[in-house]
Amino acid sequence: MKKLMSTLLAIAFVMTSAASGLAASAKCTVTSIEENKVILDCGSKADKFEAGSQVKIKSAKRKAIEGC
């Protein structure tokens, strides 16, 4: 029973780690915004993405300026 459970856990781990390795990433710049569409410029790394694929976008973090 323990061997079966450890084998299933190992298979589940391999499957979840393989899915995260397939994601492409690049730093892109927003060039224009038209109604509900955002145009990004990713430079030479644009070939990593496929048309119709989902993309997760994080906004740039800005540091707060503290005064006295």
C-alpha distances in whole Angstrom, upper triangle without the diagonal:
4,5,5,6,9,10,11,12,14,16,17,18,20,21,23,25,26,28,29,31,33,35,38,41,44,47,49,53,54,57,58,57,58,57,53,53,52,53,52,53,50,52,51,47,48,47,43,43,43,45,44,41,40,41,40,43,44,47,49,49,52,53,55,58,59,63,65
4,5,5,6,8,10,11,12,14,15,16,18,20,21,23,24,26,28,29,31,33,37,39,42,45,47,51,52,55,56,55,57,56,52,52,51,52,50,51,48,50,49,45,46,45,41,42,42,45,43,40,39,40,39,42,42,45,47,46,50,50,52,56,57,60,62
4,5,5,6,9,10,10,12,14,15,17,18,20,21,22,25,26,27,29,32,35,37,41,44,46,50,51,54,55,55,56,56,52,51,50,51,49,50,47,49,47,44,45,43,40,40,40,43,42,39,38,39,38,41,42,45,46,46,50,51,53,56,57,61,63
4,6,5,6,9,10,11,12,14,16,17,19,20,21,23,25,26,28,30,34,36,40,43,45,48,50,53,54,53,54,53,50,49,48,49,47,49,46,48,46,43,43,42,38,38,39,41,39,36,36,37,36,40,40,44,45,46,49,50,52,56,57,61,63
4,5,5,6,9,10,11,12,14,15,17,18,20,22,23,25,27,29,32,34,38,41,43,46,47,51,52,51,52,51,47,47,46,47,45,47,44,46,45,41,42,41,37,37,37,40,38,35,34,35,34,37,38,41,43,43,46,47,49,53,54,58,60
4,5,5,6,9,10,10,12,14,15,16,18,20,22,23,25,27,31,33,36,39,41,45,46,49,51,50,51,51,47,46,45,46,44,45,42,44,43,39,40,39,35,36,36,39,38,34,33,34,33,36,36,40,41,41,45,45,48,51,52,56,58
4,5,5,6,9,10,11,12,14,16,17,19,21,21,23,26,29,32,35,38,41,44,45,48,50,49,50,50,46,45,45,45,43,44,41,43,42,38,39,37,34,34,34,37,36,33,32,33,33,36,36,40,41,42,45,46,49,52,54,57,60
4,5,5,6,9,10,11,12,14,15,17,19,20,22,24,28,30,34,37,39,42,43,46,47,47,48,47,44,43,42,43,41,42,40,42,41,37,37,36,32,32,33,35,33,30,30,31,30,34,34,38,40,40,44,45,47,51,52,56,58
4,5,5,6,9,10,11,12,14,16,17,19,21,23,26,28,32,34,37,40,41,45,46,45,46,46,42,41,41,41,39,41,38,40,39,35,36,35,31,31,32,34,33,29,28,29,28,31,32,35,37,37,41,42,44,47,49,52,55
4,5,5,6,9,10,11,12,15,16,17,19,21,25,27,30,33,36,39,41,44,45,45,46,46,42,41,40,41,39,39,36,38,37,33,34,33,29,30,31,33,32,29,28,29,28,31,32,35,37,37,40,41,44,48,49,53,55
4,5,5,6,9,10,11,13,15,16,17,20,23,26,29,33,35,38,40,43,44,43,44,44,41,39,39,39,37,38,35,37,36,32,33,31,28,28,28,31,30,26,26,27,27,30,31,35,36,37,41,42,45,48,50,54,56
4,6,5,6,9,10,11,13,15,16,18,22,24,28,31,33,36,37,40,41,40,42,42,38,37,36,37,35,36,34,36,35,31,31,30,27,27,27,29,28,25,24,25,24,28,28,32,34,34,38,39,42,45,47,51,53
4,5,5,6,9,10,11,13,15,17,20,22,26,28,31,34,36,39,40,40,41,41,38,36,35,36,34,35,32,34,33,29,30,29,25,26,26,29,28,24,23,24,23,26,27,30,32,32,36,37,40,43,45,48,51
4,6,5,6,9,10,11,13,15,19,21,25,28,30,34,35,38,40,39,41,41,37,36,35,35,33,34,30,32,31,27,28,27,23,24,25,27,27,23,23,23,23,26,27,31,32,33,36,38,41,44,46,50,52
4,6,5,6,9,10,11,14,17,20,24,27,29,32,34,36,38,37,38,38,35,33,33,33,31,32,29,31,30,26,27,25,22,22,22,25,24,20,20,21,21,24,26,29,31,32,36,38,40,44,46,50,52
4,5,5,7,9,11,12,16,18,22,24,27,30,31,34,35,35,36,36,32,31,30,31,29,30,27,30,29,25,25,25,21,21,22,24,23,19,18,19,18,22,22,26,28,29,32,34,37,40,42,46,49
4,5,5,6,9,11,14,16,20,23,25,29,30,33,35,34,36,37,33,31,30,30,28,29,26,28,27,23,24,23,19,20,21,24,23,20,19,19,18,21,22,25,27,28,31,33,36,39,41,45,48
4,5,5,7,10,13,15,19,22,25,28,30,33,34,34,36,36,32,31,29,29,27,28,25,27,25,21,22,21,17,18,19,22,21,18,18,18,18,21,23,26,28,29,33,35,38,41,43,47,50
4,5,6,8,11,14,18,21,23,26,27,30,31,31,32,33,29,27,26,27,25,26,23,25,24,20,20,19,16,16,16,19,18,15,14,15,15,19,20,24,26,27,31,33,36,39,42,45,48
4,5,6,9,11,15,18,20,24,25,28,29,29,31,31,28,26,25,25,23,24,21,23,22,19,19,19,15,15,16,19,18,15,14,13,13,16,17,21,22,24,28,30,33,36,38,42,45
4,6,8,10,14,17,20,23,25,28,30,30,32,33,29,27,26,25,23,23,20,22,20,17,18,17,13,14,16,19,19,15,15,15,15,18,19,22,23,25,29,31,34,37,40,43,46
4,6,10,13,17,19,22,24,26,28,28,30,31,27,25,24,23,21,21,18,20,19,15,15,14,10,11,12,16,16,12,13,13,14,17,19,22,24,26,29,32,35,38,41,44,48
4,7,10,14,15,19,20,23,24,25,26,27,24,22,20,20,17,18,15,18,17,13,13,13,9,9,11,14,14,10,10,9,10,13,15,18,20,22,26,28,32,35,37,41,44
4,7,11,12,16,18,20,22,23,25,26,23,20,18,18,15,15,12,14,13,9,10,10,6,7,10,13,14,11,11,9,10,12,14,17,18,21,24,27,30,33,36,40,43
4,7,9,13,15,18,20,21,23,25,22,20,17,16,13,13,10,12,12,9,10,11,8,9,12,15,16,12,12,9,9,10,12,14,15,18,21,24,27,30,33,36,40
4,6,10,13,15,18,19,22,24,22,19,16,14,11,10,7,9,10,7,8,10,8,9,13,15,17,14,14,11,11,10,11,13,14,16,19,22,26,28,31,35,38
4,7,10,13,16,17,21,23,21,18,15,13,10,9,6,9,11,9,10,13,12,12,16,17,19,17,16,12,12,10,10,11,11,14,16,19,23,25,28,31,35
4,7,9,12,14,17,19,18,15,11,10,6,5,4,7,10,9,9,13,12,12,15,16,17,16,15,12,12,10,11,11,11,15,17,20,23,25,29,32,36
4,6,9,12,15,18,17,14,10,9,5,5,7,9,12,12,11,15,16,15,18,18,19,18,17,14,14,11,12,11,11,14,16,19,22,24,28,30,34
4,6,8,11,14,13,11,7,6,5,6,9,12,15,15,13,17,17,16,18,17,18,18,17,14,14,11,12,11,11,15,16,20,22,24,28,31,34
4,7,10,14,14,11,8,6,6,6,10,12,15,16,14,17,19,17,19,18,19,19,19,16,17,14,16,14,15,18,19,23,25,27,30,33,36
4,7,10,11,8,6,5,7,9,13,15,18,19,16,20,21,19,20,18,19,20,19,17,18,15,17,15,16,20,21,24,26,28,31,33,37
4,6,7,6,5,6,9,12,15,18,21,21,18,21,22,19,20,18,18,19,18,16,17,14,16,15,17,20,21,25,26,28,31,34,37
4,6,5,6,8,12,15,18,20,23,23,20,23,24,21,21,18,18,19,18,18,19,17,19,18,20,23,24,28,29,31,35,37,40
4,6,8,11,14,18,21,23,26,25,23,25,26,22,22,19,18,20,19,18,19,17,19,19,21,24,25,29,30,32,35,37,40
4,7,10,13,17,19,22,25,24,21,23,23,20,19,17,15,17,15,15,16,15,17,17,20,23,24,28,29,32,35,37,40
4,7,10,13,16,19,21,20,17,20,20,17,16,14,13,14,13,13,14,13,16,16,19,22,24,27,29,32,35,37,41
4,6,10,13,16,18,17,15,18,18,15,16,14,14,14,13,12,13,11,13,13,16,19,21,24,26,29,32,35,38
4,7,10,12,15,15,12,15,16,14,14,13,14,14,14,12,14,12,15,15,16,20,22,25,28,30,33,36,40
4,6,9,12,12,9,13,13,12,13,13,14,14,14,11,13,11,13,13,14,18,20,24,26,28,32,35,38
4,6,9,9,8,11,13,12,14,14,16,16,16,14,15,13,15,15,15,19,21,24,27,29,33,35,39
4,6,6,5,9,10,10,13,14,16,15,15,13,14,13,14,15,15,19,21,24,27,30,33,36,40
4,5,6,9,11,12,15,16,19,18,19,16,18,16,18,18,18,22,23,26,30,31,35,38,42
4,6,7,9,11,14,16,19,18,19,17,19,18,20,21,21,24,26,29,32,34,38,41,44
4,5,6,8,11,14,17,15,16,14,16,16,17,19,19,22,25,28,31,33,37,40,43
4,5,6,9,10,13,13,14,12,15,15,17,19,19,23,25,29,32,34,38,41,44
4,5,7,10,13,12,15,14,17,17,20,22,23,26,29,32,35,38,41,44,48
4,7,10,13,11,13,12,14,15,18,20,21,24,28,30,34,36,40,43,47
4,7,9,7,9,9,12,13,16,19,21,24,27,30,33,36,39,43,46
4,6,6,9,10,14,16,19,21,24,27,30,33,36,39,42,45,49
4,6,9,10,14,16,20,22,24,27,30,34,37,39,43,46,49
4,7,9,13,15,19,21,24,27,30,34,36,39,42,45,49
4,6,10,13,16,19,22,25,28,31,34,37,40,44,47
4,7,10,13,16,19,22,25,29,31,34,37,41,44
4,6,10,13,16,18,22,25,28,31,34,37,41
4,7,10,13,15,19,22,24,28,31,34,37
4,7,10,12,15,19,21,25,27,31,34
4,7,9,12,15,18,21,24,27,31
4,6,9,13,15,18,21,24,28
4,6,10,13,15,19,22,26
4,7,9,13,16,19,22
4,6,9,12,16,19
4,6,9,13,16
4,6,10,13
4,7,10
4,7
4
